[in-house]
Amino acid sequence: MMAHRISQTSVIVAVQRGHWVRCLGISCLCTLLASCAEGVLDPRGPVGGAERVILYNATAVMLAVGIPVILLTLLAAWWFRASNRRAKYRPELVYAGRIELIVWSIPALVILFLGGMAWIGAHDLDPPKPLESSTTPLEIEVVSLDWRWLFIYPHEHIATINHLVVPTGVPVHFRLTSTSVMNSFFIPQVGSQIYAMPGMTAQLNLQVDKPGRYEGIAAQFSGPGFSDMRFAVTAGSAEEFERWLADARRRGGVLDSETFAQLTRPTRAGGELTFGAVADDPFNAVAHGRLSTRWSMDEAL
């Protein structure tokens, strides 16, 4: 926040003094720094950190080719300008085999290198692959509703709506499904966007290393309420997580079949809810297609 105010002050001072070049540079820098905060370039877990490394490496490889090409293009345009009498037209170089080999081999090598990075990264960060840790993973079941997220803690027998609480430094094993259409589960600062599909179960392993409150989103259009289909992720110590579990059970509320049937009705911008007990097994009922949720889209409008 303080850095943002300082940058604004610097821009105003630069404009008042007429230093337009400095103003433009500061504005570009502020835009770049703002884009890095609270996103994929500001990870809070091992998966997000590994994905950022892949993004940086891929960007560096592409810039290593793109920047020289741009510079050489500008240089060629300047050298072969109409007023340059020293520039000679050499038509024999148009189809020169050696030049063609160099021109095509460089992008081919770049593609192979980027493909190798993607291949290795895809296997190392495979969503179902468990994270290396001596701690037992926390099991969480995720159900995509229209248009909100249901999180079920099967071993703790509690559930939440649009609010996910996890302990820091502990791997989290997600199982995901959807009641109606395909959706996309994504926590930008933690990593690994993955689809939740009706009648199917997807798996995802993540971990949050730093305490805080992060934003999760639905990253795929799934109807008129998808833009508000967001959830909060709160990460704290193991003691804080245990206190939250005790408080959730104390507040009560039961997620039974009747309550779940009401949750499956399309609704927009729903708030956070907590259920201190889970009576049935709604996740497996949805994942195995034993639950019918046919509602009209008009009910959500």
C-alpha positions as CSV (number, residue, x, y, z in Angstrom):
1,M,0.0,0.0,0.0
2,M,2.8,2.4,1.0
3,A,4.7,1.5,-2.3
4,H,1.6,2.3,-4.3
5,R,1.3,5.8,-2.6
6,I,4.9,6.5,-3.2
7,S,4.6,5.5,-6.9
8,Q,1.6,7.8,-7.3
9,T,3.5,10.7,-5.8
10,S,6.5,10.0,-8.0
11,V,4.2,10.0,-11.1
12,I,2.6,13.3,-10.1
13,V,6.0,15.0,-9.4
14,A,7.3,13.8,-12.7
15,V,4.3,15.1,-14.6
16,Q,4.5,18.5,-12.9
17,R,8.2,18.8,-13.8
18,G,7.5,17.8,-17.4
19,H,9.6,14.7,-17.2
20,W,7.4,12.6,-19.5
21,V,10.0,9.9,-20.1
22,R,10.4,9.3,-16.4
23,C,6.7,9.4,-15.9
24,L,6.2,6.8,-18.6
25,G,8.9,4.6,-17.1
26,I,7.4,4.9,-13.5
27,S,3.9,4.1,-14.8
28,C,5.1,1.0,-16.7
29,L,7.0,-0.2,-13.6
30,C,3.9,0.4,-11.3
31,T,1.8,-1.6,-13.8
32,L,4.3,-4.4,-13.8
33,L,4.5,-4.6,-10.0
34,A,0.8,-4.4,-9.6
35,S,0.3,-7.4,-11.9
36,C,2.7,-9.5,-9.8
37,A,0.8,-9.0,-6.5
38,E,-1.8,-11.6,-5.5
39,G,-1.4,-13.7,-8.7
40,V,0.5,-16.5,-10.2
41,L,3.7,-14.5,-10.0
42,D,3.3,-14.2,-6.2
43,P,3.0,-17.9,-5.1
44,R,2.4,-19.1,-1.6
45,G,3.1,-22.8,-2.0
46,P,5.5,-25.3,-3.7
47,V,3.3,-25.9,-6.7
48,G,2.7,-22.3,-7.4
49,G,6.5,-21.6,-7.0
50,A,7.4,-24.4,-9.5
51,E,4.8,-23.0,-12.0
52,R,6.3,-19.5,-11.7
53,V,9.8,-20.9,-12.5
54,I,8.4,-22.5,-15.6
55,L,6.8,-19.2,-16.6
56,Y,10.0,-17.3,-16.1
57,N,12.1,-19.9,-17.9
58,A,9.7,-20.0,-20.9
59,T,9.6,-16.2,-21.0
60,A,13.4,-15.9,-20.9
61,V,13.8,-18.5,-23.7
62,M,11.2,-16.7,-25.9
63,L,12.8,-13.3,-25.2
64,A,16.2,-14.6,-26.1
65,V,14.8,-15.1,-29.6
66,G,12.2,-12.4,-29.8
67,I,14.4,-9.4,-28.8
68,P,17.3,-10.2,-31.3
69,V,14.7,-10.7,-34.1
70,I,13.1,-7.3,-33.3
71,L,16.5,-5.5,-33.1
72,L,17.7,-7.1,-36.4
73,T,14.4,-6.2,-38.1
74,L,14.9,-2.6,-37.1
75,L,18.5,-2.7,-38.1
76,A,17.7,-4.1,-41.5
77,A,15.0,-1.5,-42.1
78,W,17.5,1.3,-41.1
79,W,20.4,-0.1,-43.2
80,F,18.4,-0.7,-46.3
81,R,16.7,2.7,-46.3
82,A,16.4,4.5,-49.6
83,S,19.0,7.1,-48.7
84,N,21.8,4.6,-47.8
85,R,24.0,4.3,-50.9
86,R,26.2,1.7,-49.2
87,A,23.5,-0.9,-48.9
88,K,23.7,-3.4,-51.8
89,Y,20.9,-5.5,-53.1
90,R,22.0,-9.2,-53.2
91,P,19.2,-11.4,-54.7
92,E,21.4,-14.5,-54.4
93,L,20.9,-14.5,-50.6
94,V,17.1,-14.9,-50.9
95,Y,17.2,-18.7,-51.3
96,A,20.6,-19.3,-49.7
97,G,20.6,-22.8,-48.1
98,R,22.9,-21.9,-45.2
99,I,20.8,-18.9,-44.2
100,E,17.6,-20.9,-44.5
101,L,19.1,-23.6,-42.2
102,I,20.0,-21.0,-39.6
103,V,16.7,-19.2,-39.9
104,W,14.7,-22.4,-39.4
105,S,16.9,-24.2,-37.0
106,I,16.8,-21.6,-34.2
107,P,13.0,-21.6,-33.8
108,A,13.0,-25.4,-34.1
109,L,15.4,-25.6,-31.3
110,V,13.4,-23.1,-29.2
111,I,10.2,-25.2,-29.8
112,L,12.0,-28.4,-28.7
113,F,13.4,-26.7,-25.6
114,L,10.1,-25.3,-24.6
115,G,8.4,-28.6,-25.3
116,G,10.9,-30.3,-23.1
117,M,10.3,-27.8,-20.3
118,A,6.5,-28.4,-20.6
119,W,7.0,-32.2,-20.7
120,I,9.1,-32.3,-17.6
121,G,6.9,-29.7,-15.7
122,A,3.7,-31.6,-16.7
123,H,5.0,-34.8,-15.1
124,D,6.5,-33.1,-12.0
125,L,3.4,-31.1,-11.4
126,D,0.8,-33.7,-12.3
127,P,-2.3,-32.8,-10.3
128,P,-2.9,-36.3,-8.9
129,K,0.7,-36.8,-8.0
130,P,1.1,-36.5,-4.1
131,L,3.4,-33.9,-2.8
132,E,6.6,-35.0,-1.0
133,S,6.0,-34.5,2.7
134,S,6.3,-36.3,5.9
135,T,2.9,-34.9,7.0
136,T,-0.4,-36.8,6.3
137,P,-2.4,-34.8,3.7
138,L,-5.6,-33.1,4.6
139,E,-8.5,-34.6,2.6
140,I,-11.0,-32.1,1.1
141,E,-13.9,-32.8,-1.2
142,V,-14.9,-30.0,-3.6
143,V,-18.3,-29.8,-5.3
144,S,-19.0,-27.1,-7.9
145,L,-22.5,-25.8,-7.6
146,D,-24.3,-23.1,-9.6
147,W,-22.7,-20.8,-8.7
148,R,-20.7,-21.4,-5.5
149,W,-18.3,-23.8,-4.1
150,L,-19.0,-26.5,-1.5
151,F,-16.0,-27.8,0.5
152,I,-16.4,-31.0,2.6
153,Y,-13.9,-32.2,5.2
154,P,-14.8,-35.9,5.2
155,H,-12.6,-36.9,8.2
156,E,-13.5,-33.9,10.2
157,H,-17.3,-34.2,9.2
158,I,-17.8,-30.5,8.6
159,A,-18.5,-28.5,5.4
160,T,-18.3,-24.9,4.2
161,I,-19.6,-22.8,1.4
162,N,-17.3,-20.4,-0.4
163,H,-14.7,-20.6,2.4
164,L,-11.7,-22.9,2.5
165,V,-9.6,-23.2,5.6
166,V,-6.3,-25.1,5.6
167,P,-3.2,-25.4,7.8
168,T,0.1,-24.1,6.5
169,G,2.8,-26.6,5.6
170,V,0.4,-29.5,5.2
171,P,-0.4,-31.1,1.8
172,V,-4.0,-30.9,0.8
173,H,-5.5,-33.6,-1.3
174,F,-8.6,-32.4,-3.2
175,R,-11.2,-34.5,-4.9
176,L,-13.4,-32.5,-7.2
177,T,-16.7,-33.0,-9.0
178,S,-19.6,-30.9,-10.2
179,T,-23.4,-31.0,-9.9
180,S,-24.2,-29.6,-13.4
181,V,-21.7,-28.1,-15.8
182,M,-18.0,-28.4,-16.1
183,N,-16.2,-25.7,-14.0
184,S,-12.6,-24.7,-13.3
185,F,-11.1,-24.7,-9.7
186,F,-8.2,-22.3,-9.4
187,I,-6.3,-20.6,-6.5
188,P,-3.8,-18.4,-8.4
189,Q,-1.3,-17.9,-5.6
190,V,-1.3,-21.7,-4.7
191,G,-1.3,-23.1,-8.2
192,S,-2.7,-25.7,-10.6
193,Q,-6.0,-24.9,-12.2
194,I,-8.1,-28.1,-12.7
195,Y,-11.6,-28.9,-14.0
196,A,-14.5,-30.1,-11.9
197,M,-16.8,-32.2,-14.1
198,P,-20.2,-33.8,-13.5
199,G,-20.2,-37.6,-13.0
200,M,-16.5,-37.6,-12.7
201,T,-13.8,-37.2,-9.9
202,A,-10.6,-35.1,-10.4
203,Q,-7.7,-35.1,-8.0
204,L,-5.5,-32.2,-7.1
205,N,-2.6,-31.9,-4.6
206,L,-1.6,-28.4,-3.2
207,Q,0.0,-26.9,-0.3
208,V,0.1,-23.4,1.3
209,D,3.3,-22.5,3.0
210,K,2.6,-19.0,4.2
211,P,-0.3,-17.9,6.4
212,G,-2.8,-15.4,5.0
213,R,-6.1,-15.1,3.1
214,Y,-6.1,-15.8,-0.6
215,E,-8.7,-15.7,-3.3
216,G,-10.0,-18.7,-5.3
217,I,-12.0,-18.3,-8.5
218,A,-14.0,-20.2,-11.0
219,A,-11.8,-19.8,-14.1
220,Q,-14.3,-21.0,-16.7
221,F,-17.6,-19.6,-17.9
222,S,-20.4,-21.7,-16.5
223,G,-23.4,-19.5,-16.6
224,P,-24.7,-16.1,-15.6
225,G,-23.4,-16.3,-12.0
226,F,-19.9,-17.5,-12.7
227,S,-18.2,-14.1,-12.3
228,D,-19.3,-14.1,-8.6
229,M,-18.3,-17.7,-8.1
230,R,-15.3,-16.9,-5.8
231,F,-14.2,-18.3,-2.5
232,A,-11.7,-17.3,0.2
233,V,-8.8,-19.5,1.3
234,T,-7.6,-18.9,4.8
235,A,-4.3,-20.5,5.8
236,G,-3.0,-20.6,9.4
237,S,-1.0,-22.7,11.8
238,A,-2.1,-26.2,12.9
239,E,-3.4,-24.7,16.2
240,E,-5.5,-22.1,14.4
241,F,-6.9,-24.8,12.2
242,E,-7.9,-26.9,15.1
243,R,-9.5,-24.0,16.8
244,W,-11.5,-23.3,13.6
245,L,-12.7,-26.9,13.5
246,A,-13.9,-26.7,17.1
247,D,-15.6,-23.4,16.5
248,A,-17.3,-24.8,13.3
249,R,-18.6,-27.8,15.3
250,R,-19.8,-25.6,18.1
251,R,-21.8,-23.3,15.7
252,G,-23.7,-26.3,14.5
253,G,-25.7,-26.7,11.3
254,V,-26.1,-30.0,9.5
255,L,-25.5,-30.7,5.8
256,D,-28.1,-33.3,5.1
257,S,-29.8,-34.4,1.9
258,E,-32.5,-31.7,2.2
259,T,-30.0,-28.9,2.8
260,F,-27.8,-30.1,0.0
261,A,-30.9,-30.1,-2.4
262,Q,-31.4,-26.5,-1.5
263,L,-27.7,-25.7,-2.2
264,T,-28.0,-27.2,-5.7
265,R,-30.5,-24.5,-6.7
266,P,-28.8,-21.9,-8.9
267,T,-28.0,-18.8,-6.9
268,R,-25.7,-15.8,-7.5
269,A,-23.1,-14.2,-5.2
270,G,-23.9,-16.5,-2.3
271,G,-22.1,-15.8,1.0
272,E,-20.0,-18.0,3.2
273,L,-21.7,-20.8,5.2
274,T,-20.4,-23.4,7.7
275,F,-21.9,-26.7,8.6
276,G,-20.8,-28.3,11.9
277,A,-21.8,-31.8,10.8
278,V,-22.3,-33.7,7.5
279,A,-25.0,-36.3,7.8
280,D,-24.8,-38.0,4.3
281,D,-22.2,-38.4,1.6
282,P,-23.1,-35.8,-1.0
283,F,-19.8,-35.9,-2.8
284,N,-20.0,-39.5,-3.8
285,A,-23.7,-39.1,-4.7
286,V,-22.8,-36.3,-7.1
287,A,-19.6,-38.0,-8.4
288,H,-21.4,-41.2,-9.2
289,G,-24.5,-39.5,-10.8
290,R,-26.9,-40.5,-8.1
291,L,-28.1,-37.0,-7.5
292,S,-30.5,-35.2,-9.9
293,T,-30.2,-31.4,-9.9
294,R,-32.3,-30.2,-12.8
295,W,-33.2,-26.6,-12.1
296,S,-34.1,-23.9,-14.5
297,M,-31.5,-21.2,-15.2
298,D,-34.3,-18.6,-14.8
299,E,-34.3,-19.3,-11.0
300,A,-30.9,-17.6,-10.7
301,L,-31.8,-14.4,-12.5
